[in-house]
Amino acid sequence: MEKEVSKKTGVILLLVAIIVAILFTFFILNYIQTPRVIEVEGPSESDSGGEITLTVEKPLIVKDESSGSVSLEVLPPEE
């Protein structure tokens, strides 16, 4: 009942098995590294009206700057 397989057929089957194994490995790696899109219920970026609210809990400390002076000196552009 045993049938002997020729060398040529054995080499061809071995090469086909190696190619299938490589393709299967690439398929698994591609499946693992593919990012998944997850739908999240609730507010999304497009739901925002673009408003930003700043709440200050402590009063701001403003220094008295009336005693000092600020001067601006404009220099001509270098040629």
PDB file of N, CA, C and O in Angstrom:
ATOM      1  N   MET A   1       0.819  -1.182   0.000  1.00  0.00           N
ATOM      2  CA  MET A   1       0.000   0.000   0.000  1.00  0.00           C
ATOM      3  C   MET A   1       0.868   1.253   0.000  1.00  0.00           C
ATOM      4  O   MET A   1       0.431   2.318  -0.435  1.00  0.00           O
ATOM      5  N   GLU A   2       2.077   1.124   0.481  1.00  0.00           N
ATOM      6  CA  GLU A   2       2.945   2.299   0.493  1.00  0.00           C
ATOM      7  C   GLU A   2       3.408   2.607  -0.910  1.00  0.00           C
ATOM      8  O   GLU A   2       3.826   1.737  -1.673  1.00  0.00           O
ATOM      9  N   LYS A   3       3.312   3.903  -1.218  1.00  0.00           N
ATOM     10  CA  LYS A   3       3.747   4.350  -2.527  1.00  0.00           C
ATOM     11  C   LYS A   3       4.898   5.311  -2.313  1.00  0.00           C
ATOM     12  O   LYS A   3       4.793   6.233  -1.504  1.00  0.00           O
ATOM     13  N   GLU A   4       5.970   5.116  -3.010  1.00  0.00           N
ATOM     14  CA  GLU A   4       7.137   5.955  -2.829  1.00  0.00           C
ATOM     15  C   GLU A   4       6.982   7.239  -3.632  1.00  0.00           C
ATOM     16  O   GLU A   4       6.568   7.217  -4.791  1.00  0.00           O
ATOM     17  N   VAL A   5       7.325   8.371  -2.990  1.00  0.00           N
ATOM     18  CA  VAL A   5       7.232   9.673  -3.639  1.00  0.00           C
ATOM     19  C   VAL A   5       8.604  10.005  -4.196  1.00  0.00           C
ATOM     20  O   VAL A   5       9.617   9.840  -3.516  1.00  0.00           O
ATOM     21  N   SER A   6       8.632  10.477  -5.445  1.00  0.00           N
ATOM     22  CA  SER A   6       9.921  10.789  -6.058  1.00  0.00           C
ATOM     23  C   SER A   6      10.546  12.000  -5.379  1.00  0.00           C
ATOM     24  O   SER A   6       9.865  12.781  -4.715  1.00  0.00           O
ATOM     25  N   LYS A   7      11.865  12.143  -5.561  1.00  0.00           N
ATOM     26  CA  LYS A   7      12.574  13.271  -4.946  1.00  0.00           C
ATOM     27  C   LYS A   7      12.038  14.601  -5.445  1.00  0.00           C
ATOM     28  O   LYS A   7      11.853  15.531  -4.660  1.00  0.00           O
ATOM     29  N   LYS A   8      11.788  14.697  -6.735  1.00  0.00           N
ATOM     30  CA  LYS A   8      11.304  15.940  -7.324  1.00  0.00           C
ATOM     31  C   LYS A   8       9.963  16.342  -6.703  1.00  0.00           C
ATOM     32  O   LYS A   8       9.760  17.509  -6.365  1.00  0.00           O
ATOM     33  N   THR A   9       9.064  15.393  -6.556  1.00  0.00           N
ATOM     34  CA  THR A   9       7.759  15.690  -5.968  1.00  0.00           C
ATOM     35  C   THR A   9       7.908  16.074  -4.497  1.00  0.00           C
ATOM     36  O   THR A   9       7.209  16.966  -4.014  1.00  0.00           O
ATOM     37  N   GLY A  10       8.807  15.412  -3.790  1.00  0.00           N
ATOM     38  CA  GLY A  10       9.038  15.731  -2.384  1.00  0.00           C
ATOM     39  C   GLY A  10       9.583  17.135  -2.205  1.00  0.00           C
ATOM     40  O   GLY A  10       9.168  17.850  -1.293  1.00  0.00           O
ATOM     41  N   VAL A  11      10.513  17.538  -3.069  1.00  0.00           N
ATOM     42  CA  VAL A  11      11.086  18.885  -2.997  1.00  0.00           C
ATOM     43  C   VAL A  11      10.018  19.925  -3.304  1.00  0.00           C
ATOM     44  O   VAL A  11       9.953  20.965  -2.649  1.00  0.00           O
ATOM     45  N   ILE A  12       9.185  19.647  -4.294  1.00  0.00           N
ATOM     46  CA  ILE A  12       8.114  20.589  -4.651  1.00  0.00           C
ATOM     47  C   ILE A  12       7.128  20.722  -3.495  1.00  0.00           C
ATOM     48  O   ILE A  12       6.706  21.830  -3.164  1.00  0.00           O
ATOM     49  N   LEU A  13       6.759  19.603  -2.881  1.00  0.00           N
ATOM     50  CA  LEU A  13       5.828  19.661  -1.743  1.00  0.00           C
ATOM     51  C   LEU A  13       6.451  20.395  -0.558  1.00  0.00           C
ATOM     52  O   LEU A  13       5.759  21.136   0.140  1.00  0.00           O
ATOM     53  N   LEU A  14       7.743  20.200  -0.324  1.00  0.00           N
ATOM     54  CA  LEU A  14       8.424  20.903   0.757  1.00  0.00           C
ATOM     55  C   LEU A  14       8.440  22.410   0.509  1.00  0.00           C
ATOM     56  O   LEU A  14       8.175  23.186   1.427  1.00  0.00           O
ATOM     57  N   LEU A  15       8.747  22.834  -0.719  1.00  0.00           N
ATOM     58  CA  LEU A  15       8.751  24.268  -1.056  1.00  0.00           C
ATOM     59  C   LEU A  15       7.352  24.870  -0.917  1.00  0.00           C
ATOM     60  O   LEU A  15       7.205  25.991  -0.430  1.00  0.00           O
ATOM     61  N   VAL A  16       6.334  24.138  -1.339  1.00  0.00           N
ATOM     62  CA  VAL A  16       4.955  24.630  -1.203  1.00  0.00           C
ATOM     63  C   VAL A  16       4.590  24.763   0.276  1.00  0.00           C
ATOM     64  O   VAL A  16       3.936  25.729   0.669  1.00  0.00           O
ATOM     65  N   ALA A  17       5.009  23.801   1.090  1.00  0.00           N
ATOM     66  CA  ALA A  17       4.720  23.870   2.527  1.00  0.00           C
ATOM     67  C   ALA A  17       5.429  25.051   3.169  1.00  0.00           C
ATOM     68  O   ALA A  17       4.854  25.714   4.033  1.00  0.00           O
ATOM     69  N   ILE A  18       6.671  25.332   2.765  1.00  0.00           N
ATOM     70  CA  ILE A  18       7.411  26.483   3.313  1.00  0.00           C
ATOM     71  C   ILE A  18       6.730  27.786   2.913  1.00  0.00           C
ATOM     72  O   ILE A  18       6.584  28.685   3.742  1.00  0.00           O
ATOM     73  N   ILE A  19       6.312  27.900   1.656  1.00  0.00           N
ATOM     74  CA  ILE A  19       5.643  29.130   1.189  1.00  0.00           C
ATOM     75  C   ILE A  19       4.325  29.329   1.932  1.00  0.00           C
ATOM     76  O   ILE A  19       4.007  30.450   2.328  1.00  0.00           O
ATOM     77  N   VAL A  20       3.559  28.263   2.126  1.00  0.00           N
ATOM     78  CA  VAL A  20       2.289  28.368   2.855  1.00  0.00           C
ATOM     79  C   VAL A  20       2.541  28.782   4.300  1.00  0.00           C
ATOM     80  O   VAL A  20       1.802  29.599   4.850  1.00  0.00           O
ATOM     81  N   ALA A  21       3.583  28.223   4.917  1.00  0.00           N
ATOM     82  CA  ALA A  21       3.902  28.590   6.308  1.00  0.00           C
ATOM     83  C   ALA A  21       4.301  30.058   6.404  1.00  0.00           C
ATOM     84  O   ALA A  21       3.895  30.744   7.342  1.00  0.00           O
ATOM     85  N   ILE A  22       5.091  30.553   5.449  1.00  0.00           N
ATOM     86  CA  ILE A  22       5.497  31.959   5.461  1.00  0.00           C
ATOM     87  C   ILE A  22       4.284  32.869   5.270  1.00  0.00           C
ATOM     88  O   ILE A  22       4.144  33.865   5.979  1.00  0.00           O
ATOM     89  N   LEU A  23       3.415  32.540   4.331  1.00  0.00           N
ATOM     90  CA  LEU A  23       2.208  33.349   4.109  1.00  0.00           C
ATOM     91  C   LEU A  23       1.306  33.339   5.346  1.00  0.00           C
ATOM     92  O   LEU A  23       0.745  34.373   5.708  1.00  0.00           O
ATOM     93  N   PHE A  24       1.166  32.199   5.984  1.00  0.00           N
ATOM     94  CA  PHE A  24       0.347  32.094   7.187  1.00  0.00           C
ATOM     95  C   PHE A  24       0.938  32.942   8.316  1.00  0.00           C
ATOM     96  O   PHE A  24       0.200  33.585   9.063  1.00  0.00           O
ATOM     97  N   THR A  25       2.266  32.943   8.437  1.00  0.00           N
ATOM     98  CA  THR A  25       2.930  33.767   9.455  1.00  0.00           C
ATOM     99  C   THR A  25       2.698  35.247   9.196  1.00  0.00           C
ATOM    100  O   THR A  25       2.395  35.997  10.124  1.00  0.00           O
ATOM    101  N   PHE A  26       2.838  35.680   7.934  1.00  0.00           N
ATOM    102  CA  PHE A  26       2.588  37.084   7.600  1.00  0.00           C
ATOM    103  C   PHE A  26       1.129  37.459   7.865  1.00  0.00           C
ATOM    104  O   PHE A  26       0.846  38.566   8.323  1.00  0.00           O
ATOM    105  N   PHE A  27       0.213  36.550   7.582  1.00  0.00           N
ATOM    106  CA  PHE A  27      -1.204  36.817   7.844  1.00  0.00           C
ATOM    107  C   PHE A  27      -1.437  37.040   9.337  1.00  0.00           C
ATOM    108  O   PHE A  27      -2.148  37.966   9.726  1.00  0.00           O
ATOM    109  N   ILE A  28      -0.840  36.195  10.167  1.00  0.00           N
ATOM    110  CA  ILE A  28      -1.013  36.330  11.624  1.00  0.00           C
ATOM    111  C   ILE A  28      -0.392  37.642  12.115  1.00  0.00           C
ATOM    112  O   ILE A  28      -1.002  38.359  12.908  1.00  0.00           O
ATOM    113  N   LEU A  29       0.821  37.956  11.643  1.00  0.00           N
ATOM    114  CA  LEU A  29       1.467  39.204  12.077  1.00  0.00           C
ATOM    115  C   LEU A  29       0.675  40.417  11.620  1.00  0.00           C
ATOM    116  O   LEU A  29       0.543  41.382  12.373  1.00  0.00           O
ATOM    117  N   ASN A  30       0.154  40.393  10.421  1.00  0.00           N
ATOM    118  CA  ASN A  30      -0.640  41.507   9.912  1.00  0.00           C
ATOM    119  C   ASN A  30      -1.927  41.661  10.721  1.00  0.00           C
ATOM    120  O   ASN A  30      -2.356  42.782  10.994  1.00  0.00           O
ATOM    121  N   TYR A  31      -2.541  40.552  11.101  1.00  0.00           N
ATOM    122  CA  TYR A  31      -3.773  40.607  11.894  1.00  0.00           C
ATOM    123  C   TYR A  31      -3.512  41.178  13.284  1.00  0.00           C
ATOM    124  O   TYR A  31      -4.326  41.935  13.812  1.00  0.00           O
ATOM    125  N   ILE A  32      -2.380  40.815  13.871  1.00  0.00           N
ATOM    126  CA  ILE A  32      -2.047  41.300  15.213  1.00  0.00           C
ATOM    127  C   ILE A  32      -1.745  42.792  15.192  1.00  0.00           C
ATOM    128  O   ILE A  32      -2.140  43.505  16.114  1.00  0.00           O
ATOM    129  N   GLN A  33      -1.050  43.286  14.157  1.00  0.00           N
ATOM    130  CA  GLN A  33      -0.601  44.670  14.127  1.00  0.00           C
ATOM    131  C   GLN A  33      -1.622  45.632  13.535  1.00  0.00           C
ATOM    132  O   GLN A  33      -1.391  46.841  13.554  1.00  0.00           O
ATOM    133  N   THR A  34      -2.733  45.146  13.013  1.00  0.00           N
ATOM    134  CA  THR A  34      -3.744  46.023  12.431  1.00  0.00           C
ATOM    135  C   THR A  34      -4.485  46.747  13.546  1.00  0.00           C
ATOM    136  O   THR A  34      -5.035  46.106  14.442  1.00  0.00           O
ATOM    137  N   PRO A  35      -4.508  48.102  13.500  1.00  0.00           N
ATOM    138  CA  PRO A  35      -5.228  48.842  14.550  1.00  0.00           C
ATOM    139  C   PRO A  35      -6.730  48.602  14.437  1.00  0.00           C
ATOM    140  O   PRO A  35      -7.277  48.550  13.335  1.00  0.00           O
ATOM    141  N   ARG A  36      -7.373  48.462  15.552  1.00  0.00           N
ATOM    142  CA  ARG A  36      -8.807  48.221  15.589  1.00  0.00           C
ATOM    143  C   ARG A  36      -9.530  49.544  15.867  1.00  0.00           C
ATOM    144  O   ARG A  36      -9.080  50.337  16.694  1.00  0.00           O
ATOM    145  N   VAL A  37     -10.618  49.773  15.195  1.00  0.00           N
ATOM    146  CA  VAL A  37     -11.443  50.956  15.428  1.00  0.00           C
ATOM    147  C   VAL A  37     -12.543  50.556  16.392  1.00  0.00           C
ATOM    148  O   VAL A  37     -13.331  49.654  16.110  1.00  0.00           O
ATOM    149  N   ILE A  38     -12.592  51.232  17.530  1.00  0.00           N
ATOM    150  CA  ILE A  38     -13.569  50.908  18.560  1.00  0.00           C
ATOM    151  C   ILE A  38     -14.548  52.066  18.663  1.00  0.00           C
ATOM    152  O   ILE A  38     -14.156  53.212  18.882  1.00  0.00           O
ATOM    153  N   GLU A  39     -15.811  51.754  18.503  1.00  0.00           N
ATOM    154  CA  GLU A  39     -16.854  52.768  18.631  1.00  0.00           C
ATOM    155  C   GLU A  39     -17.106  53.029  20.109  1.00  0.00           C
ATOM    156  O   GLU A  39     -17.404  52.106  20.866  1.00  0.00           O
ATOM    157  N   VAL A  40     -16.986  54.281  20.514  1.00  0.00           N
ATOM    158  CA  VAL A  40     -17.191  54.644  21.914  1.00  0.00           C
ATOM    159  C   VAL A  40     -18.449  55.489  21.999  1.00  0.00           C
ATOM    160  O   VAL A  40     -18.601  56.472  21.274  1.00  0.00           O
ATOM    161  N   GLU A  41     -19.336  55.104  22.879  1.00  0.00           N
ATOM    162  CA  GLU A  41     -20.556  55.869  23.090  1.00  0.00           C
ATOM    163  C   GLU A  41     -20.232  57.097  23.930  1.00  0.00           C
ATOM    164  O   GLU A  41     -19.443  57.007  24.871  1.00  0.00           O
ATOM    165  N   GLY A  42     -20.818  58.223  23.612  1.00  0.00           N
ATOM    166  CA  GLY A  42     -20.587  59.437  24.387  1.00  0.00           C
ATOM    167  C   GLY A  42     -20.074  60.544  23.490  1.00  0.00           C
ATOM    168  O   GLY A  42     -20.094  60.419  22.266  1.00  0.00           O
ATOM    169  N   PRO A  43     -19.616  61.628  24.096  1.00  0.00           N
ATOM    170  CA  PRO A  43     -19.174  62.766  23.296  1.00  0.00           C
ATOM    171  C   PRO A  43     -17.925  62.424  22.495  1.00  0.00           C
ATOM    172  O   PRO A  43     -17.036  61.710  22.960  1.00  0.00           O
ATOM    173  N   SER A  44     -17.888  62.945  21.298  1.00  0.00           N
ATOM    174  CA  SER A  44     -16.712  62.749  20.455  1.00  0.00           C
ATOM    175  C   SER A  44     -16.137  64.113  20.111  1.00  0.00           C
ATOM    176  O   SER A  44     -16.661  65.140  20.540  1.00  0.00           O
ATOM    177  N   GLU A  45     -15.070  64.122  19.343  1.00  0.00           N
ATOM    178  CA  GLU A  45     -14.418  65.388  19.004  1.00  0.00           C
ATOM    179  C   GLU A  45     -15.342  66.292  18.194  1.00  0.00           C
ATOM    180  O   GLU A  45     -15.296  67.513  18.345  1.00  0.00           O
ATOM    181  N   SER A  46     -16.172  65.716  17.346  1.00  0.00           N
ATOM    182  CA  SER A  46     -17.036  66.535  16.507  1.00  0.00           C
ATOM    183  C   SER A  46     -18.210  67.120  17.289  1.00  0.00           C
ATOM    184  O   SER A  46     -18.866  68.046  16.811  1.00  0.00           O
ATOM    185  N   ASP A  47     -18.486  66.593  18.489  1.00  0.00           N
ATOM    186  CA  ASP A  47     -19.590  67.107  19.287  1.00  0.00           C
ATOM    187  C   ASP A  47     -19.252  68.427  19.972  1.00  0.00           C
ATOM    188  O   ASP A  47     -20.157  69.145  20.398  1.00  0.00           O
ATOM    189  N   SER A  48     -17.990  68.754  20.083  1.00  0.00           N
ATOM    190  CA  SER A  48     -17.574  69.946  20.811  1.00  0.00           C
ATOM    191  C   SER A  48     -17.856  71.196  19.992  1.00  0.00           C
ATOM    192  O   SER A  48     -17.689  71.207  18.772  1.00  0.00           O
ATOM    193  N   GLY A  49     -18.282  72.242  20.674  1.00  0.00           N
ATOM    194  CA  GLY A  49     -18.529  73.505  19.993  1.00  0.00           C
ATOM    195  C   GLY A  49     -17.281  74.344  19.892  1.00  0.00           C
ATOM    196  O   GLY A  49     -17.318  75.416  19.288  1.00  0.00           O
ATOM    197  N   GLY A  50     -16.186  73.903  20.455  1.00  0.00           N
ATOM    198  CA  GLY A  50     -14.934  74.623  20.381  1.00  0.00           C
ATOM    199  C   GLY A  50     -14.759  75.647  21.492  1.00  0.00           C
ATOM    200  O   GLY A  50     -13.849  76.474  21.419  1.00  0.00           O
ATOM    201  N   GLU A  51     -15.594  75.617  22.510  1.00  0.00           N
ATOM    202  CA  GLU A  51     -15.473  76.581  23.596  1.00  0.00           C
ATOM    203  C   GLU A  51     -14.515  76.078  24.654  1.00  0.00           C
ATOM    204  O   GLU A  51     -14.487  74.884  24.955  1.00  0.00           O
ATOM    205  N   ILE A  52     -13.737  76.974  25.215  1.00  0.00           N
ATOM    206  CA  ILE A  52     -12.822  76.650  26.312  1.00  0.00           C
ATOM    207  C   ILE A  52     -13.181  77.544  27.482  1.00  0.00           C
ATOM    208  O   ILE A  52     -13.310  78.758  27.327  1.00  0.00           O
ATOM    209  N   THR A  53     -13.341  76.955  28.635  1.00  0.00           N
ATOM    210  CA  THR A  53     -13.683  77.713  29.830  1.00  0.00           C
ATOM    211  C   THR A  53     -12.519  77.656  30.800  1.00  0.00           C
ATOM    212  O   THR A  53     -11.997  76.581  31.094  1.00  0.00           O
ATOM    213  N   LEU A  54     -12.110  78.827  31.301  1.00  0.00           N
ATOM    214  CA  LEU A  54     -11.037  78.913  32.285  1.00  0.00           C
ATOM    215  C   LEU A  54     -11.637  79.417  33.582  1.00  0.00           C
ATOM    216  O   LEU A  54     -12.228  80.496  33.628  1.00  0.00           O
ATOM    217  N   THR A  55     -11.482  78.633  34.631  1.00  0.00           N
ATOM    218  CA  THR A  55     -11.987  79.018  35.938  1.00  0.00           C
ATOM    219  C   THR A  55     -10.799  79.259  36.851  1.00  0.00           C
ATOM    220  O   THR A  55      -9.952  78.384  37.030  1.00  0.00           O
ATOM    221  N   VAL A  56     -10.740  80.477  37.439  1.00  0.00           N
ATOM    222  CA  VAL A  56      -9.656  80.820  38.358  1.00  0.00           C
ATOM    223  C   VAL A  56     -10.226  80.815  39.757  1.00  0.00           C
ATOM    224  O   VAL A  56     -11.172  81.543  40.058  1.00  0.00           O
ATOM    225  N   GLU A  57      -9.646  79.993  40.607  1.00  0.00           N
ATOM    226  CA  GLU A  57     -10.150  79.879  41.966  1.00  0.00           C
ATOM    227  C   GLU A  57      -9.560  80.950  42.880  1.00  0.00           C
ATOM    228  O   GLU A  57     -10.266  81.478  43.738  1.00  0.00           O
ATOM    229  N   LYS A  58      -8.275  81.280  42.711  1.00  0.00           N
ATOM    230  CA  LYS A  58      -7.644  82.308  43.529  1.00  0.00           C
ATOM    231  C   LYS A  58      -7.660  83.618  42.749  1.00  0.00           C
ATOM    232  O   LYS A  58      -7.570  83.613  41.522  1.00  0.00           O
ATOM    233  N   PRO A  59      -7.776  84.740  43.458  1.00  0.00           N
ATOM    234  CA  PRO A  59      -7.684  86.014  42.735  1.00  0.00           C
ATOM    235  C   PRO A  59      -6.246  86.216  42.245  1.00  0.00           C
ATOM    236  O   PRO A  59      -5.286  85.845  42.921  1.00  0.00           O
ATOM    237  N   LEU A  60      -6.126  86.798  41.084  1.00  0.00           N
ATOM    238  CA  LEU A  60      -4.802  87.051  40.523  1.00  0.00           C
ATOM    239  C   LEU A  60      -4.103  88.164  41.296  1.00  0.00           C
ATOM    240  O   LEU A  60      -4.743  89.135  41.700  1.00  0.00           O
ATOM    241  N   ILE A  61      -2.807  88.033  41.502  1.00  0.00           N
ATOM    242  CA  ILE A  61      -2.023  89.059  42.183  1.00  0.00           C
ATOM    243  C   ILE A  61      -1.411  89.953  41.104  1.00  0.00           C
ATOM    244  O   ILE A  61      -0.629  89.495  40.271  1.00  0.00           O
ATOM    245  N   VAL A  62      -1.777  91.220  41.135  1.00  0.00           N
ATOM    246  CA  VAL A  62      -1.270  92.168  40.152  1.00  0.00           C
ATOM    247  C   VAL A  62      -0.317  93.112  40.860  1.00  0.00           C
ATOM    248  O   VAL A  62      -0.683  93.774  41.832  1.00  0.00           O
ATOM    249  N   LYS A  63       0.895  93.167  40.367  1.00  0.00           N
ATOM    250  CA  LYS A  63       1.870  94.076  40.961  1.00  0.00           C
ATOM    251  C   LYS A  63       1.616  95.487  40.444  1.00  0.00           C
ATOM    252  O   LYS A  63       1.158  95.683  39.319  1.00  0.00           O
ATOM    253  N   ASP A  64       1.921  96.449  41.282  1.00  0.00           N
ATOM    254  CA  ASP A  64       1.771  97.847  40.881  1.00  0.00           C
ATOM    255  C   ASP A  64       2.937  98.204  39.968  1.00  0.00           C
ATOM    256  O   ASP A  64       4.084  98.292  40.407  1.00  0.00           O
ATOM    257  N   GLU A  65       2.625  98.407  38.695  1.00  0.00           N
ATOM    258  CA  GLU A  65       3.679  98.702  37.729  1.00  0.00           C
ATOM    259  C   GLU A  65       3.720 100.190  37.382  1.00  0.00           C
ATOM    260  O   GLU A  65       4.400 100.590  36.436  1.00  0.00           O
ATOM    261  N   SER A  66       3.004 100.999  38.134  1.00  0.00           N
ATOM    262  CA  SER A  66       2.988 102.425  37.820  1.00  0.00           C
ATOM    263  C   SER A  66       4.311 103.084  38.179  1.00  0.00           C
ATOM    264  O   SER A  66       4.623 104.154  37.657  1.00  0.00           O
ATOM    265  N   SER A  67       5.095 102.470  39.058  1.00  0.00           N
ATOM    266  CA  SER A  67       6.361 103.083  39.468  1.00  0.00           C
ATOM    267  C   SER A  67       7.480 102.814  38.472  1.00  0.00           C
ATOM    268  O   SER A  67       8.487 103.522  38.484  1.00  0.00           O
ATOM    269  N   GLY A  68       7.335 101.826  37.623  1.00  0.00           N
ATOM    270  CA  GLY A  68       8.392 101.498  36.667  1.00  0.00           C
ATOM    271  C   GLY A  68       8.094 102.057  35.290  1.00  0.00           C
ATOM    272  O   GLY A  68       7.049 102.668  35.064  1.00  0.00           O
ATOM    273  N   SER A  69       9.013 101.842  34.383  1.00  0.00           N
ATOM    274  CA  SER A  69       8.800 102.308  33.015  1.00  0.00           C
ATOM    275  C   SER A  69       9.327 101.254  32.050  1.00  0.00           C
ATOM    276  O   SER A  69      10.211 100.460  32.372  1.00  0.00           O
ATOM    277  N   VAL A  70       8.760 101.279  30.880  1.00  0.00           N
ATOM    278  CA  VAL A  70       9.163 100.354  29.826  1.00  0.00           C
ATOM    279  C   VAL A  70       9.548 101.178  28.623  1.00  0.00           C
ATOM    280  O   VAL A  70       8.818 102.087  28.226  1.00  0.00           O
ATOM    281  N   SER A  71      10.691 100.866  28.039  1.00  0.00           N
ATOM    282  CA  SER A  71      11.087 101.595  26.835  1.00  0.00           C
ATOM    283  C   SER A  71      11.334 100.600  25.716  1.00  0.00           C
ATOM    284  O   SER A  71      11.808  99.488  25.948  1.00  0.00           O
ATOM    285  N   LEU A  72      11.008 101.011  24.506  1.00  0.00           N
ATOM    286  CA  LEU A  72      11.202 100.180  23.328  1.00  0.00           C
ATOM    287  C   LEU A  72      12.138 100.920  22.396  1.00  0.00           C
ATOM    288  O   LEU A  72      11.866 102.048  21.985  1.00  0.00           O
ATOM    289  N   GLU A  73      13.221 100.285  22.074  1.00  0.00           N
ATOM    290  CA  GLU A  73      14.203 100.904  21.204  1.00  0.00           C
ATOM    291  C   GLU A  73      14.195 100.137  19.886  1.00  0.00           C
ATOM    292  O   GLU A  73      14.459  98.935  19.867  1.00  0.00           O
ATOM    293  N   VAL A  74      13.896 100.821  18.791  1.00  0.00           N
ATOM    294  CA  VAL A  74      13.839 100.193  17.482  1.00  0.00           C
ATOM    295  C   VAL A  74      15.155 100.480  16.780  1.00  0.00           C
ATOM    296  O   VAL A  74      15.534 101.635  16.587  1.00  0.00           O
ATOM    297  N   LEU A  75      15.839  99.421  16.405  1.00  0.00           N
ATOM    298  CA  LEU A  75      17.122  99.565  15.714  1.00  0.00           C
ATOM    299  C   LEU A  75      16.888  99.416  14.215  1.00  0.00           C
ATOM    300  O   LEU A  75      16.014  98.664  13.786  1.00  0.00           O
ATOM    301  N   PRO A  76      17.688 100.151  13.412  1.00  0.00           N
ATOM    302  CA  PRO A  76      17.540 100.002  11.960  1.00  0.00           C
ATOM    303  C   PRO A  76      18.024  98.622  11.521  1.00  0.00           C
ATOM    304  O   PRO A  76      18.925  98.059  12.144  1.00  0.00           O
ATOM    305  N   PRO A  77      17.440  98.071  10.460  1.00  0.00           N
ATOM    306  CA  PRO A  77      17.851  96.744  10.007  1.00  0.00           C
ATOM    307  C   PRO A  77      19.295  96.758   9.510  1.00  0.00           C
ATOM    308  O   PRO A  77      19.762  97.744   8.940  1.00  0.00           O
ATOM    309  N   GLU A  78      19.982  95.660   9.736  1.00  0.00           N
ATOM    310  CA  GLU A  78      21.367  95.558   9.287  1.00  0.00           C
ATOM    311  C   GLU A  78      21.394  95.320   7.788  1.00  0.00           C
ATOM    312  O   GLU A  78      20.552  94.616   7.231  1.00  0.00           O
ATOM    313  N   GLU A  79      22.385  95.927   7.152  1.00  0.00           N
ATOM    314  CA  GLU A  79      22.495  95.748   5.702  1.00  0.00           C
ATOM    315  C   GLU A  79      23.604  94.828   5.329  1.00  0.00           C
ATOM    316  O   GLU A  79      23.824  94.576   4.144  1.00  0.00           O
TER     317      GLU A  79
END
